[in-house]
Structures are given as structure tokens and as C-alpha cells.
Amino acid sequence: MKLTAESLHEYEILDTPADPAFDEIVRVAAQVTGAPYAYLGFLDSNRLWFKSRFGFREPRFPRLATADQYTILEPEPLLVADAAMEPRFPVRGIPLTRTCIAARIWRRRWPGRKVASAPWPCSRPKPNQFTEQHASILSVWAARS
């Protein structure tokens, strides 16, 4: 299986301009889940870069300060009821996050290669804001990306 960073360089998505289609998907993800924050992020070896974001301005975060490094390892959407209780997540390093949900994107033209985490709505300070229904919706979006 190819590493995410290698796939991203082949895909040539990093540091590209905003795309209204992605912006719309991310905005809808936030609306559907009731989250004030959402994004479509891509991990390279050093950072999480946001192709699209809703509710915040930062264009990137350091890779080790995010939970996305775990999202790309999960075959199913990652649903975290309370990030403060999750030992894998650097909660202090993830601005805006107390509860989160994420799904990875697999590119069909590169079978088996993990490319990105899909829209990740995040909220704070209330835990337990996402449901299995939200996970199902994100799973469908990620599979169709």
C-alpha cells in the first residue's frame, strides 16, 4: 500500500487554489451535522493542509497536532465522542475539537492508496455531538469522492 504523502504528490492536490465544489461539500457537512467547523484535509509527511474549510481560517496544522493521522488508518468513519478522553489524540494541539467525526477518502483510480481524510466536522466544548447517522453520511461522501 502506498503511503499517503506519495499518493498526494501523484494526485497533485496540495497547495492548489480553493474549489467551490469542495467548499460546498464541506459547508453541507457542517450543516448536516450541526458543527461550527468542518474541513477537507490532506496529510503529507509534515502537515494537514486544508483544501476546503468552514468556520476557521488556518490553512494548515502540523501533522502531529491532528487526529487525521488516525483517520487514514480506519476503514470506517472515525467517531470520537469525547476527544479529551481519547489517549491517541493531542487534544491541546487540535484547535476547536472536543468531539469529532471523520472519514477517509480513497481514490478509485489508485486502489488501496489512502489519500485524505474527508470533511471532519469538529465542535467544542460539548462532547457526544455526533451520531452513527452522521458517520454513515460521511462514509457515503468519502466513498464517492
N, C-alpha and C positions, 0 to 999 in steps of 0.2 A: 504494500500500500504506500502510495506517495505521501510525503509529508505535506501539510497544509501550505507552508511557505513556498515550496516548489510548485504546487498547483497554482497558487496565486500568481506567481511570475509568468506561468504559461497562459493563464487567463487574462493577464494584463488589466486587472481591475483597480489595483492600488493607486491612490493619488489621482484618480480620474475625477472629472467635474461631477457635480450633483446631477441626478437624473430624476425628472419629475415622476416617472413611473415608480421608482423605488420610494421616493418621498411619500407618494400616495399610499403605498402598501404599509409603510411604517406608521403613517398617521392613522390609518384604519386599524392597525394592530393596537395602537394606543387607545383608540375609541372603543373597540370591541371589548378590550379587557378593562377599560376604565383606568388605565395607567397614565400618569402625567409624563412618563418618559418611555421612549422606545427607540430602537435603532436597528439598522442592518450593519453589522460589523464584520470585518475581515481581519483575521490574525496572520501576521507574518512572524518572523522569529523574534522581534523585539516589541511589537506594539499591537494594539487593537485599533484599527483605523475604521472610521465610520463613513460608509458610503452614503448613508442617509441617517438622520437623527431627528427626533422630535422631543422638545421640551428641555433641551440643553444645547450648549454651544461648542463644547470642546470637540476638536476634530479627531482626537486620538487619546488613548490612555496607554501607559506601559502595559505590556502583555501580562507581567506577573501581578499587576494590580487588578486583574479582572478574573471573573469566573468563566469566561468564554473558553479558556484552555480546557475546561472540563466538559463544556457543551459539545465540542467537536468529537469527544470520545464516546458520547452516549448515542445509542441508536434511536432512542425515543426522546421526546422533548424532556428537558430538564425542568422540573418544577420544584422550587425551593420555597417552602412555607415561611421560614424564618432564617435568613442568611446569618443572623447573629448566633444561631445555634449550629451552623454548618462549619465543621472544622476545616474543610478544604478551602473555604472562601476567605480572602483577605478583606473582610467587611470594611475595615477602616480605609482600604485602598480603592473601594468601589463607591464613588460618589453616587448618591441618590438611591442606593439599594438597601432594602430591608427584606423584601420579598421579590422573587423574580421567576421568570419563566423563559425558556429559550428552546430553540430547535435548530439543528444544524442543517445546512444546505449541502446537498450532494449534486454535483454536476453530472448529468446523464452522459455527456459526451466523454467524461473521464470516469468510468465506473470504478468504484472503490476508493476514490480520492476525496478526502474531506476538504472542503473549500472554505466554509464560513459558518458562522452562527447566524441564524436568521433573526428577524425582529425580536428583540428582547425587551419587552415592557418591564420597567422597574418602578418600584414605589418605595416611599419611606414616609413615615416611620411605622406604618401598620403592617404587621405580618399577616400571612394567610389570606392574601387578596386574590389569588388565582386559583382556578378550578381545573379539574380534568377536562372540562369542556373547552376552556381556553387552550389547554395543551393540545387537544385534538385539532382545533382551528390552526394553531401554529404549525402543527405537523403537516397538515394538508398544504399550507402555503409553502413550507420549506420543500416538500416533495415536488411541488410544481415549479419551483424556481429554476 
